[in-house]
C-alpha cells in the first residue's frame, strides 16, 4: 500500500497553527513558512544523511572509451561508499573511492592510463554547464561498460512550491511533523511566545539526533569510509583480524 501523501499547503497550515494561531496565513507569511520548511528539510539531509534517501541511480552510467568524467543524477547529494560504484556486468567489481589528494599525489592528471574496467572513482567538481556533480573514473575507460551507483538523494525543494504540491514521497510520513518542528525553530521572528519556541526547538534538536542515530545504523556509510581489508590501492586501512581474535 502506498504511503499517505501530504501537500506543501498542509505543512504550511500545520506550522501556521503553531506560530500564528491560524491555518490560513497571509501570502507573505506562507512564503516565509515554506522557506523555513525547506531550511529544515535541508538541515535534515545534511546533518543526518537519512537512510530513506539512500537510492540506486535509475539511469546507470555507460562509459565511452577515452572519456573519464560523467554527470551524476540531478538529485545527487552524496555517494554511499559501500558498493557506491560498481560494474553492473562481469566482473561485478566495486570501484574504490579516490580523494583529490590521492589523484594529485599519484599524478593521475599527467598520465593517460586506460583500463577496462576502471578501478577507482572520485568526485572532483560540478559540471559548469549543467551544474550536475561529476563522477570521474580512473584509469580512463578504454571500452564501453555500464556502471551503477548508490547515493543519498536531495529531496524535492519545498521553498517556492505551490500549496497543492505533494511533499516528496521519499520523505516518510513519520518525518512530516519533524519538518514542522524544524520550520517553527527557523521562525523565531514570527513566534512571540518564547517558551513555546524553546519547546519546539528542543523537539527539533532531539529529532535530528534520533534521525542521525538511525541513519548510522544502516549498513553502508558515506563515501569516506575505507575498506576494512586494506582500503584503497597502496595498503590504506585496517589489517584483517587474526582468525582466533587474539590481536594482529
Buried (B, 14 or more C-beta within 10 A) or exposed (E): EEEEEBBBBBBBBBBBBBBBEEEEBEEEBBBBBBBBBBBBBBBBBEEBBBBBBBBEBEEEBEBEEEEBEBBBBEBBBBBBBBBBBBBEEEEEEBBBBBBEEBBEEBEBEEEEEBBBBBBBBBBBEBEEEEEBBBBBBBBBBBEEBEBBBBBBBBBBBBBEBEEEBEBBEBBEEEBBBBBBBBBBBBBBEBBEEEEEBEBBBEBBEEBBEEBBEEBEEBEEBBBEBBBEEBBBEEEEBEEEEEEEEEEE
